Amino acid sequence: MSPKIQNELILTTSQLLRKSLVTEINECPFWSIVLDTTSDINRVDQLSVTARWVKVQNENVTIKETFLGFISVTDGTAAGLVETTCKYVEDIGLDMEKLRGQAYDGASVMSGVHNGVQKLIKDRSSKPVPFIHCAAHNLNLVINDAVDSVVDNDNFFGVIQSIYVFFSSSINRSRDLQLLAVDSSLSLKVLWERILSCTNSTSKELQSKNVDLSAASRLLSISLSELRYLRNSWEFVRMTANALAASWGIPIEFEKRRKRGVKQFFDELASDSRIEDSERAFKINIFYRTIDVAVTQIEVRFKGMQMVAEKFDFLFP
């Protein structure tokens, strides 16, 4: 069978499958759209179109989600993306009048409140078409903000990445790899292990096609509670880091550094020179700050979604 015939079979199969899916979507009262862009090997932007709807059959309610296709994008502006999307949706036969939801990432071209894709689609529709920022992507941004908020966090992950790149490039290096660490980096390791464990299960569930708005809101509330509990667990984190350091034969005491005092006026004394408490500095400047940023970002970034979830809370007794 020649490559041409193979491609024709694939194309025909995809068209029949898409037609069947479109028929099923049009039978439901409402549906939502999920869009995202990515570059292919030729550096051409491809817009992925995904539909999400609820299928009701014999009192059984099922959340359905399916990929519909890729569209080559020549105009990356909000107006261009909207025109491309609407034309594609109409060409495959989907009813835009039944569109009741949008989900994209947080890029301004997609989520802009004045000229973003979500605003332009709302303007085109005579019915409400609320926009929800992709929850999994939003949660990833929460972790990213927590890392960027403290220089030590950024350096910590930078070192880990450099170590991985260096040793993964050679089989011999990988075999001889031994983890070297100091007290503060061990504390950072334990801290981030706890933070990521608080959000990992939520992140995985948010990427499930069967998760609904109520479940997403509940999962985020659980992660938020766990992070708040972690903030009050400094002693546990410190003891865990100390135990890990002891098992690796690494000194468990924070290095004490003398903070240099500088005279500003002729009548001042140099008595302000003191031994800086490195452990307390880590606790305040890194531990508390990192968790506080993560907690605050979850509250701010998911405020809109929580409000929508509360409005429809009566549907989930």
PyMOL commands that set and color helices and strands:
alter all, ss='L'
color gray80, all
select helices_A, chain A and resi 3-27+78-92+96-98+108-111+117-124+135-148+151-168+171-176+183-206+213-231+234-248+278-301+303-311+313-315
alter helices_A, ss='H'
color red, helices_A
select strands_A, chain A and resi 31-39+45-57+60-72+99-104+131-133+257-259+274-276
alter strands_A, ss='S'
color yellow, strands_A
deselect
rebuild
show_as cartoon
